[in-house]
Amino acid sequence: MKVRLVTAGVGAAWEAALVRACQAGQVAAQVLHRCYDLSDLLAVAAAGQAEVAMVAAGTRWLDRDALARLAAAGLAVVGVVADGDEDSERRLRQLELLHVASDADPPAALVDRARAALDAESDLADPDPTEESPDLGEAPIEPDGDGRRILAAVWGPKGGPGRTTVAVNLAFEAAAAGGEVLLVDADTYGGAVAHANIQEDHRFGLLFSTSSVGPRPRLERRGRDGAGPSPLRRSCRLRSPLRGR
């Protein structure tokens, strides 16, 4: 039976050779789609037709989250690195990608690697029924109260539509209502919460900023030990809401 492949490496010599070999019937595989980027690959994976993704190590935005989404779609993944590129191979290994091939491998070797990755995924999906279930120990401790929490995600297109304004003001109002609030700036490319237009003596606490640009503010601890009001509640004393961000 032919292995159903998708590739993310358009323009690479190994990808072109693999496609030609599949079309010529030289290998027991077929390439269903040649993806130009990661978003294209994720969309094809969601269709559920392919079995293995052959992905160039240099594919932009290839990270743990992308690999997890491919795995959730039922795809085994094989990373393809430049011959002798130890840094790229090490990066893929750090992403816990176990199946790595070289771009110098012939199409037959790439297909063999794809089949091995597919077999490994099948073994993980079908555990041995004779194995005993692990002892999970004591049940997790339930939080105080009814345990209900509210998660509000603020999203919007690029171009300054007001994500920071909405997120910060939501946090202010929730804290003013007496709730415990954690405001997370999850913008990995240009987090702005840390630089929001807030008076210095009324700044709120930011636990962590995922942006690699600019300072990473530390969590304000006042209010936790009785030394003063919590940062978010204190920030509600602003004379006017945050504007212009």
Backbone torsions as a table, in degrees:
resi	resn	phi	psi	omega
1	MET	NA	138.9	-178.4
2	LYS	-77.6	141.3	175.9
3	VAL	-81.9	130.5	-179.5
4	ARG	-89.4	118.2	-173.9
5	LEU	-114.1	153.1	161.6
6	VAL	-126.6	149.4	-178.3
7	THR	-123.7	149.4	172.2
8	ALA	-131.0	88.4	-176.7
9	GLY	179.9	36.7	-177.6
10	VAL	-59.6	130.1	-178.2
11	GLY	100.7	-15.6	178.7
12	ALA	-80.9	145.5	-177.9
13	ALA	-64.7	-38.2	-178.4
14	TRP	-65.1	-36.2	-178.6
15	GLU	-69.6	-42.1	178.8
16	ALA	-64.7	-40.8	179.0
17	ALA	-65.4	-37.9	179.1
18	LEU	-65.9	-42.2	179.4
19	VAL	-63.6	-43.6	179.7
20	ARG	-63.2	-41.0	-179.7
21	ALA	-65.3	-37.7	177.9
22	CYS	-66.9	-42.3	-179.3
23	GLN	-66.9	-32.6	-179.6
24	ALA	-83.7	-4.8	-179.5
25	GLY	74.5	20.8	-178.3
26	GLN	-80.7	-18.0	179.4
27	VAL	-132.6	156.3	-178.8
28	ALA	-86.6	65.9	-179.3
29	ALA	-158.0	161.4	174.0
30	GLN	-139.9	138.7	178.7
31	VAL	-94.1	112.7	-178.1
32	LEU	-78.6	-32.9	-176.6
33	HIS	-155.5	141.7	174.3
34	ARG	-107.9	109.2	-173.6
35	CYS	-89.6	140.0	-178.4
36	TYR	-87.3	-25.6	-179.7
37	ASP	-154.4	-179.0	-175.7
38	LEU	-66.8	-39.1	179.8
39	SER	-62.5	-38.7	176.4
40	ASP	-63.6	-42.3	179.8
41	LEU	-63.3	-43.5	-179.8
42	LEU	-64.8	-37.1	178.5
43	ALA	-66.3	-42.1	178.2
44	VAL	-65.9	-40.2	179.4
45	ALA	-60.8	-37.8	-178.9
46	ALA	-65.4	-21.6	179.2
47	ALA	-70.5	-21.5	174.1
48	GLY	75.7	20.3	-178.0
49	GLN	-96.4	-29.4	-176.7
50	ALA	-89.4	163.7	179.1
51	GLU	-112.9	-35.3	-176.2
52	VAL	-135.2	138.4	174.9
53	ALA	-107.3	124.5	174.6
54	MET	-98.6	110.0	-168.6
55	VAL	-119.7	128.6	176.0
56	ALA	-67.3	139.9	-177.5
57	ALA	-61.1	-27.6	-178.3
58	GLY	-86.7	8.7	179.3
59	THR	-60.0	127.1	-175.8
60	ARG	-66.2	139.1	178.6
61	TRP	69.5	16.0	176.0
62	LEU	-74.2	112.3	-177.8
63	ASP	-144.3	-171.7	-178.1
64	ARG	-61.6	-39.7	-178.7
65	ASP	-63.3	-43.1	179.0
66	ALA	-64.0	-42.4	178.4
67	LEU	-64.6	-37.4	178.2
68	ALA	-65.1	-38.8	179.3
69	ARG	-68.1	-36.6	176.4
70	LEU	-66.0	-41.7	178.9
71	ALA	-65.1	-39.6	179.0
72	ALA	-64.0	-28.0	177.7
73	ALA	-81.9	-2.0	176.8
74	GLY	90.6	15.8	-179.6
75	LEU	-97.8	135.0	165.5
76	ALA	-82.1	149.4	-174.6
77	VAL	-124.4	134.3	173.6
78	VAL	-120.4	123.0	176.5
79	GLY	-88.9	141.0	-179.8
80	VAL	-118.0	118.3	-177.9
81	VAL	-110.6	158.3	175.0
82	ALA	-64.8	141.9	-177.9
83	ASP	-57.4	122.2	179.0
84	GLY	85.4	0.5	-180.0
85	ASP	-84.2	87.3	-176.3
86	GLU	-69.5	-32.3	-179.9
87	ASP	-64.0	-44.5	179.4
88	SER	-65.8	-39.9	178.6
89	GLU	-65.3	-39.7	179.0
90	ARG	-64.2	-39.9	179.2
91	ARG	-62.2	-44.0	179.2
92	LEU	-63.8	-38.5	177.7
93	ARG	-64.8	-37.7	178.7
94	GLN	-66.5	-27.3	175.1
95	LEU	-80.3	5.5	179.8
96	GLU	64.9	31.4	172.9
97	LEU	-89.8	110.5	-170.2
98	LEU	-84.6	-20.9	-174.3
99	HIS	-110.1	108.8	-176.5
100	VAL	-127.8	132.9	178.6
101	ALA	-119.7	167.1	178.4
102	SER	-102.8	146.8	178.4
103	ASP	-70.0	-8.6	175.8
104	ALA	-87.4	-7.8	179.5
105	ASP	-68.7	140.7	175.4
106	PRO	-70.6	163.9	-178.9
107	PRO	-54.0	-39.0	-179.5
108	ALA	-62.3	-39.5	179.1
109	ALA	-68.4	-37.0	177.5
110	LEU	-64.8	-40.2	178.8
111	VAL	-66.9	-40.0	176.8
112	ASP	-60.1	-41.2	178.9
113	ARG	-65.7	-39.3	178.3
114	ALA	-64.3	-41.8	179.8
115	ARG	-66.5	-37.8	177.7
116	ALA	-64.0	-40.7	177.8
117	ALA	-64.8	-39.4	179.7
118	LEU	-66.2	-41.5	178.6
119	ASP	-64.2	-39.4	179.7
120	ALA	-64.8	-40.5	177.9
121	GLU	-65.3	-36.0	178.8
122	SER	-66.3	-38.1	178.5
123	ASP	-64.2	-38.3	179.1
124	LEU	-69.6	-33.5	-178.7
125	ALA	-75.6	-20.8	-178.7
126	ASP	-120.5	80.6	-178.9
127	PRO	-67.4	157.9	179.3
128	ASP	-68.0	118.9	-177.6
129	PRO	-68.0	-16.3	-179.6
130	THR	-79.6	-15.0	-179.3
131	GLU	-74.0	139.4	178.6
132	GLU	-75.6	146.1	177.7
133	SER	-69.0	137.7	179.9
134	PRO	-64.7	148.1	178.3
135	ASP	-77.9	114.2	-176.5
136	LEU	-82.2	-2.9	177.4
137	GLY	76.1	-154.9	-176.9
138	GLU	-71.7	154.0	177.7
139	ALA	-66.7	145.8	179.4
140	PRO	-61.9	149.2	180.0
141	ILE	-75.2	128.9	180.0
142	GLU	-76.5	144.7	177.7
143	PRO	-68.0	160.7	177.9
144	ASP	-63.4	155.6	178.7
145	GLY	75.9	-152.9	-177.3
146	ASP	-83.8	-3.9	175.5
147	GLY	80.8	-0.1	-177.4
148	ARG	-82.1	137.2	177.5
149	ARG	-132.5	154.3	179.2
150	ILE	-113.4	127.9	176.1
151	LEU	-112.9	119.4	178.9
152	ALA	-115.9	117.5	179.0
153	ALA	-103.0	127.9	179.6
154	VAL	-105.5	117.1	-176.5
155	TRP	-128.7	154.1	176.0
156	GLY	-170.9	163.7	179.4
157	PRO	-69.0	162.8	179.4
158	LYS	-69.0	160.4	178.7
159	GLY	112.1	16.2	176.9
160	GLY	70.2	49.3	-179.5
161	PRO	-78.2	-8.1	178.2
162	GLY	114.0	23.8	-179.7
163	ARG	-61.2	-47.0	-178.7
164	THR	-63.5	-42.6	179.4
165	THR	-57.9	-47.8	-178.2
166	VAL	-66.1	-46.1	-176.4
167	ALA	-63.0	-46.4	-177.9
168	VAL	-65.6	-43.7	-179.4
169	ASN	-68.8	-33.3	173.2
170	LEU	-61.5	-43.2	179.0
171	ALA	-63.7	-41.7	178.3
172	PHE	-59.3	-48.2	-175.6
173	GLU	-68.5	-38.6	178.7
174	ALA	-65.1	-39.9	177.9
175	ALA	-67.6	-37.9	179.4
176	ALA	-65.1	-27.4	179.0
177	ALA	-79.6	-1.4	175.3
178	GLY	99.1	7.3	-179.5
179	GLY	-91.2	161.2	172.9
180	GLU	-85.6	126.1	-171.9
181	VAL	-125.0	133.0	172.2
182	LEU	-119.4	116.6	-179.8
183	LEU	-99.3	121.1	-177.1
184	VAL	-114.6	125.1	174.6
185	ASP	-94.0	101.8	-174.7
186	ALA	-99.5	15.9	177.4
187	ASP	-79.0	107.6	-175.9
188	THR	-77.7	-11.3	-175.2
189	TYR	-107.6	-23.1	-178.2
190	GLY	-167.7	58.9	179.7
191	GLY	-58.1	134.9	-175.1
192	ALA	-118.3	-8.8	-177.0
193	VAL	-61.6	-39.1	-178.0
194	ALA	-64.9	-23.3	-177.4
195	HIS	-110.7	18.0	-177.8
196	ALA	-62.5	155.7	-176.5
197	ASN	-79.0	76.9	-177.9
198	ILE	-123.1	139.1	179.7
199	GLN	-60.3	139.0	-175.1
200	GLU	-57.8	-37.4	-176.5
201	ASP	-81.8	-0.2	177.9
202	HIS	-126.8	23.7	-175.6
203	ARG	-68.7	150.8	179.7
204	PHE	-94.0	170.1	178.7
205	GLY	-88.7	131.9	176.4
206	LEU	-117.6	116.2	-175.4
207	LEU	-65.8	-47.1	-177.2
208	PHE	-161.0	140.4	176.0
209	SER	-113.2	125.2	-177.2
210	THR	-78.1	-13.0	-179.1
211	SER	-68.2	139.0	178.1
212	SER	-88.7	-0.4	-179.2
213	VAL	-104.3	129.2	176.9
214	GLY	88.0	176.1	-177.2
215	PRO	-71.6	156.4	175.6
216	ARG	-109.2	101.5	-176.5
217	PRO	-62.3	147.0	177.3
218	ARG	-87.9	157.6	179.0
219	LEU	-68.9	127.4	174.6
220	GLU	-70.2	128.7	-176.3
221	ARG	-103.2	-5.7	-179.0
222	ARG	-65.5	136.7	-176.3
223	GLY	103.8	-25.0	179.0
224	ARG	-79.3	-27.8	-177.8
225	ASP	-112.1	13.9	177.5
226	GLY	84.9	6.4	-177.6
227	ALA	-81.0	-9.7	-178.6
228	GLY	171.2	177.7	-178.5
229	PRO	-68.5	156.2	178.8
230	SER	-65.8	150.1	-175.1
231	PRO	-57.3	-43.8	-177.3
232	LEU	-67.8	-38.3	177.5
233	ARG	-66.6	-39.8	178.8
234	ARG	-63.6	-32.7	-178.0
235	SER	-70.2	-17.2	179.4
236	CYS	-70.7	-6.0	179.6
237	ARG	-82.1	5.0	177.3
238	LEU	-57.1	143.6	-178.2
239	ARG	-72.8	-27.6	179.4
240	SER	-145.1	154.9	-179.0
241	PRO	-67.5	162.4	179.0
242	LEU	-66.5	133.8	-177.5
243	ARG	-132.3	155.7	167.7
244	GLY	77.5	16.8	176.6
245	ARG	-114.1	NA	NA
